[in-house]
Amino acid sequence: THHPSALEDRVVQLAHEGHQGIVKTKILLRSKVWFPNMDHKAELVVKNCLCCQTNTPLRHIEPLRMSDLTE
């Protein structure tokens, strides 16, 4: 028999097949199903997706630097 969590994992994987990112994966899931911790599971799948990691540009934020205040 299948456990509910195994089915949930499969549903999330299917929703993420197009590698559309977290927001679109969640929108698709919400339009079809609901289960506890669905958003969290979707986030984990997308964040751990090697294909998405290699095709998403890094959002490296430069640290703030002090500027000289000249009069």
MINU-675439 format. One record per residue (C-alpha): x, z, y. Coordinates in steps of 0.2 Angstrom, whole numbers, padded with zeros to 4 digits, always signed. Each point is the difference from the previous one (the first is absolute). Example, Ala and Ser with C-alpha at 12.3 -4.5 7.8 and 13.67 -1.06 7.14 Angstrom:
2
+0062+0039-0022
+0006-0003+0017
***
This chain:
71
+0000+0000+0000
+0005-0002+0018
+0003+0014+0012
-0008-0001+0017
+0017+0001+0008
+0006-0015-0010
-0015-0010+0005
+0003+0005+0018
+0018-0005+0000
-0005-0017-0007
-0013-0003+0013
+0013+0004+0014
+0013-0012-0008
-0013-0013-0001
-0005+0003+0019
+0018-0001+0004
+0004-0016-0010
+0001-0011+0016
+0012+0012+0008
-0010+0001+0016
+0007+0017+0005
-0008+0017+0001
-0014-0003+0012
-0007-0016-0008
+0002+0008-0017
-0010+0015+0005
-0013-0011+0008
-0002-0010-0016
-0002+0016-0010
-0012+0008+0011
-0011-0015+0000
-0001+0001-0019
+0003+0017-0007
+0003+0019+0004
+0009+0013-0009
+0009+0016+0005
+0017-0002+0008
-0003-0019+0001
+0009-0002+0016
+0015+0010-0005
+0002-0010-0016
-0001-0016+0009
+0013+0006+0012
+0012+0004-0014
-0002-0016-0009
+0003-0010+0016
+0015+0011+0005
+0008-0002-0017
-0003-0018-0002
+0017-0009-0001
-0008-0017+0006
-0007+0008+0015
+0016+0010+0004
+0010-0016+0000
-0012-0010+0010
-0004+0013+0014
+0012+0001+0014
+0007+0017+0003
-0006+0009+0015
+0016+0008+0005
-0003+0010+0016
+0016+0002+0011
+0003+0018+0005
-0004+0004+0018
+0015+0001+0011
+0003+0009+0016
+0001-0010+0016
+0010+0004+0015
-0010+0005+0015
+0008-0007+0015
-0006+0002+0017
***
